[in-house]
Amino acid sequence: MSSRPLPSAVLVAVGLAAGFGVAQGTGIRALGGAIFLGAGAAAGWYWYRRRGAVTALGLGAGYVAAFVAAHLLALGVGLPAWVAVSLVTIAAAGAAYVLADRPTAAVAPR
């Protein structure tokens, strides 16, 4: 059995989508916020260890921006909340995969 690291994109999806779902389902926004914060901190640690501080800061800013964008799309534009959260989750998790999780191509020695 191989020990492959957990993709940070999964943590991003959990933080945004599950955080939203728990906040909606329980009516306790702070509980959803705790999930968002915990998953974001774990993802940030992965980003820092895998790709360095610059990537971690950039993806962290994107993660928070996705949270804000979901609110803007739902409250400002009028999209249903679950649609707004789905859109930003796909975008943020995709960015995490491309910038931090995707394996780097090995260059064969010449």
Legacy VTK file of the C-alpha trace (Angstrom):
# vtk DataFile Version 3.0
C-alpha trace
ASCII
DATASET POLYDATA
POINTS 110 float
0.000 0.000 0.000
1.471 3.358 -1.000
1.411 6.318 1.318
0.352 9.164 -0.916
-0.214 12.520 0.736
-3.719 13.921 0.959
-4.300 16.426 -1.856
-4.752 19.916 -0.473
-7.576 20.397 -2.974
-9.619 17.995 -0.831
-9.020 20.176 2.226
-10.067 23.255 0.248
-13.282 21.540 -0.841
-14.011 20.397 2.708
-13.348 23.858 4.124
-15.617 25.646 1.690
-18.356 23.126 0.907
-18.575 21.223 4.187
-18.145 24.424 6.168
-21.118 25.862 4.291
-23.157 22.686 4.692
-22.543 22.445 8.423
-23.339 26.135 8.940
-26.577 25.783 6.958
-27.573 22.449 8.421
-26.971 23.287 12.068
-27.729 26.995 11.947
-24.459 27.555 13.813
-22.340 29.747 11.550
-19.384 29.596 13.929
-19.244 25.809 13.532
-19.060 26.164 9.754
-16.434 28.853 10.229
-14.375 26.541 12.430
-14.414 23.904 9.676
-13.429 26.554 7.117
-10.597 27.772 9.333
-9.318 24.317 10.287
-9.307 22.976 6.734
-7.692 26.181 5.478
-4.945 25.990 8.102
-4.234 22.356 7.221
-4.156 23.172 3.505
-1.882 26.141 4.181
0.545 23.900 6.044
0.603 21.489 3.086
1.144 24.341 0.645
3.997 25.746 2.678
5.713 22.362 3.025
5.207 21.361 -0.611
5.660 24.610 -2.531
6.970 27.283 -0.152
5.757 30.469 1.452
4.879 32.398 -1.701
2.572 29.676 -3.021
1.067 29.139 0.437
0.307 32.839 0.829
-1.152 33.083 -2.662
-3.361 30.042 -2.296
-4.373 31.137 1.201
-5.442 34.506 -0.154
-7.353 32.726 -2.914
-9.088 30.490 -0.363
-10.277 33.497 1.639
-11.221 35.307 -1.583
-13.342 32.289 -2.588
-15.208 32.527 0.732
-15.876 36.228 0.121
-16.815 35.607 -3.519
-19.405 33.015 -2.483
-21.076 35.629 -0.299
-20.935 38.243 -3.065
-22.392 35.832 -5.609
-25.200 34.783 -3.278
-26.054 38.100 -1.661
-24.995 40.548 -4.372
-25.772 38.693 -7.592
-28.620 36.615 -6.213
-27.394 33.127 -7.022
-28.659 30.385 -4.742
-26.138 29.942 -1.933
-25.326 26.343 -2.836
-24.577 27.367 -6.447
-22.281 30.170 -5.304
-20.441 27.857 -2.902
-20.150 25.161 -5.571
-18.642 27.568 -8.093
-16.033 29.000 -5.749
-15.194 25.552 -4.364
-14.485 24.225 -7.844
-12.309 27.243 -8.638
-10.354 27.208 -5.363
-9.853 23.438 -5.280
-8.776 23.516 -8.928
-6.218 26.205 -8.192
-4.905 24.202 -5.233
-4.543 21.127 -7.404
-2.776 22.927 -10.241
-0.449 25.010 -8.064
0.285 22.640 -5.182
-0.950 19.076 -5.691
-0.207 18.211 -9.298
2.972 16.160 -9.552
5.857 17.984 -11.119
7.267 16.415 -14.256
10.507 14.570 -13.688
13.256 15.606 -16.051
15.355 12.723 -17.335
19.102 13.246 -16.987
21.006 13.646 -20.238
LINES 1 111
110 0 1 2 3 4 5 6 7 8 9 10 11 12 13 14 15 16 17 18 19 20 21 22 23 24 25 26 27 28 29 30 31 32 33 34 35 36 37 38 39 40 41 42 43 44 45 46 47 48 49 50 51 52 53 54 55 56 57 58 59 60 61 62 63 64 65 66 67 68 69 70 71 72 73 74 75 76 77 78 79 80 81 82 83 84 85 86 87 88 89 90 91 92 93 94 95 96 97 98 99 100 101 102 103 104 105 106 107 108 109
